[in-house]
């Protein structure tokens, strides 16, 4: 993409596109991600697939970030500077299953240095998702819920929130 193509984009979308381009450059595109793998598998198996937030809700969340453009762009720059090493570190944490590690690193930094962004992307979204996850837990069906690593650990993560509500969480790996 040329710089001119970004002219009409809001800072949050520029950040998102730049990060996606960086991930793709290192062979980490969405089509090879865990979420897409399970989405395609569920689709092929004829299973119901329900998002925790709709595309419109995602747009609204990123629209809110437009109120903090410098923070959003600075975050993308930080991530781009980390490059492949940052991607590999995140992958290693994900593979280890140690949900405290992301909190120790990027999420703690995000919460402290970009509190509005953390509030919008983590706290608010996790709260909405928690309601849906609890609804799923009340049904006879078995649901498989897949979220990004950043939403799992930390003081506002889904794991702690579910435990605080009395759910017993077990690691399956």
C-alpha positions in Angstrom: 0.0 0.0 0.0 1.1 3.5 -0.7 1.0 6.2 2.0 -1.7 8.0 0.0 -4.0 5.0 0.4 -4.0 5.7 4.2 -5.1 9.3 3.9 -8.8 8.6 4.5 -8.2 6.1 7.2 -8.6 6.8 10.9 -5.5 6.2 13.1 -6.9 3.1 14.6 -7.4 1.5 11.1 -3.9 2.6 10.0 -2.5 0.9 13.0 -4.4 -2.2 12.4 -3.5 -2.4 8.7 0.2 -1.8 9.4 0.3 -4.5 12.0 -1.4 -7.0 9.8 1.1 -6.2 7.0 4.0 -6.8 9.4 2.5 -10.1 10.6 2.0 -11.2 6.9 5.5 -10.2 6.1 6.7 -12.8 8.6 4.3 -15.5 7.4 1.7 -14.8 10.1 -1.5 -14.1 8.2 -5.0 -14.5 9.5 -5.7 -17.4 7.2 -3.1 -19.4 9.2 -4.3 -18.3 12.6 -5.9 -20.5 15.3 -9.2 -18.6 15.1 -9.5 -19.0 11.3 -8.5 -22.7 11.6 -11.3 -23.4 14.1 -13.8 -21.2 12.2 -13.2 -23.1 8.9 -13.3 -26.4 10.8 -16.6 -25.6 12.4 -18.0 -24.3 9.1 -17.0 -27.6 7.3 -18.6 -29.6 10.2 -21.8 -27.6 9.9 -21.5 -26.2 13.4 -23.0 -22.9 14.5 -20.5 -20.1 14.7 -21.3 -17.1 16.8 -19.0 -14.1 17.3 -18.6 -12.6 20.7 -18.8 -9.2 19.2 -20.3 -8.3 15.8 -18.3 -6.5 13.1 -20.4 -3.4 14.0 -19.3 -3.7 17.6 -15.7 -4.1 16.6 -15.9 -1.0 14.4 -17.5 0.9 17.3 -14.6 -0.1 19.6 -12.0 1.0 17.1 -14.0 4.2 16.5 -13.7 5.0 20.2 -9.9 4.7 19.8 -10.1 7.5 17.3 -10.3 9.7 20.3 -6.8 8.7 21.2 -5.0 8.7 17.9 -1.5 9.4 19.2 -1.8 6.5 21.6 -3.0 4.2 18.9 -0.3 5.1 16.4 2.4 4.9 19.1 1.2 1.4 20.1 1.5 0.3 16.4 5.0 1.8 16.2 6.1 0.0 19.3 4.7 -3.3 17.9 6.4 -2.7 14.5 9.7 -2.0 16.2 9.4 -5.3 18.1 8.9 -6.9 14.7 9.3 -10.7 14.4 10.8 -11.0 17.9 7.6 -9.6 19.4 5.5 -12.0 17.3 7.7 -14.9 18.3 7.5 -14.0 22.0 3.7 -13.8 21.8 3.6 -17.2 20.1 5.9 -18.7 22.7 3.6 -17.4 25.5 0.5 -18.7 23.8 2.1 -22.2 23.3 3.2 -22.3 26.9 -0.3 -21.6 28.2 1.2 -19.3 30.8 -1.5 -16.6 30.9 0.3 -14.4 33.4 3.1 -13.7 30.9 1.1 -11.5 28.5 -0.1 -9.5 31.5 3.5 -9.1 32.7 4.6 -7.8 29.3 2.4 -5.9 26.8 -1.0 -5.8 28.7 0.5 -4.3 31.8 2.2 -1.7 29.6 -1.0 -1.0 27.7 -3.0 -0.7 30.9 -0.5 1.8 32.4 0.6 3.8 29.4 -2.6 3.7 27.3 -5.4 3.4 29.9 -8.2 4.5 27.5 -7.2 2.0 24.9 -7.0 -0.7 27.6 -10.4 0.2 28.9 -12.0 0.1 25.4 -10.3 -3.0 24.0 -9.9 -5.1 27.1 -12.2 -4.1 29.9 -15.3 -3.1 28.0 -15.1 -5.9 25.4 -14.3 -8.6 28.0 -17.3 -7.4 30.1 -19.6 -7.8 27.1 -18.1 -11.1 26.2 -18.4 -12.4 29.7 -22.2 -12.0 29.6 -22.4 -14.1 26.4 -20.0 -16.7 27.8 -22.1 -17.1 30.9 -25.2 -17.5 28.7 -23.4 -20.3 26.9 -22.5 -21.9 30.2 -26.2 -22.1 31.1 -27.2 -24.2 28.1 -27.1 -28.0 27.6 -24.9 -27.6 24.5 -21.1 -27.6 24.7 -19.7 -24.4 23.3 -16.1 -23.7 22.2 -15.1 -20.1 22.9 -12.0 -18.8 21.2 -10.5 -15.4 22.1 -7.2 -13.7 21.6 -4.4 -14.3 24.1 -4.6 -10.7 25.4 -8.1 -11.2 26.6 -7.3 -14.2 28.8 -5.0 -13.1 31.6 -4.6 -10.1 33.8 -6.9 -8.4 36.3 -9.6 -7.8 33.7 -9.0 -11.0 31.7 -11.8 -13.5 31.0 -10.1 -16.2 33.1 -10.1 -14.1 36.3 -13.5 -12.7 35.6 -15.0 -16.2 35.3 -13.2 -17.4 38.4 -14.5 -14.4 40.3 -18.0 -15.5 39.3 -17.3 -19.0 40.7 -16.5 -20.9 37.6 -13.7 -23.5 37.8 -11.2 -23.0 35.0 -9.0 -25.9 33.9 -6.1 -25.7 31.4 -6.4 -28.4 28.8 -2.9 -28.3 27.5 
